[in-house]
Amino acid sequence: MVSSAIRQFVTDVFWDELDYLVIDMPPGPGYSSDVDADGAGDGVIVVTTPQDVALADAKKGIAMFGRRN
């Protein structure tokens, strides 16, 4: 459902000419993994904090995008 809503937001809005479109997603690979992988386009920036749990989530997200090339 989230993936569909974001896809609609990206495709149904007239964005004119964009160099970049930044979509801020909630933390954790579980909630947003399908959305992230489907809508990544040309690249992804993973931002994290130094806590162990946050780093583990960031590493999972990076691995997910690595599998999607």
Order of alpha helices (4+ residues) and beta strands (2+ residues): alpha-alpha-alpha
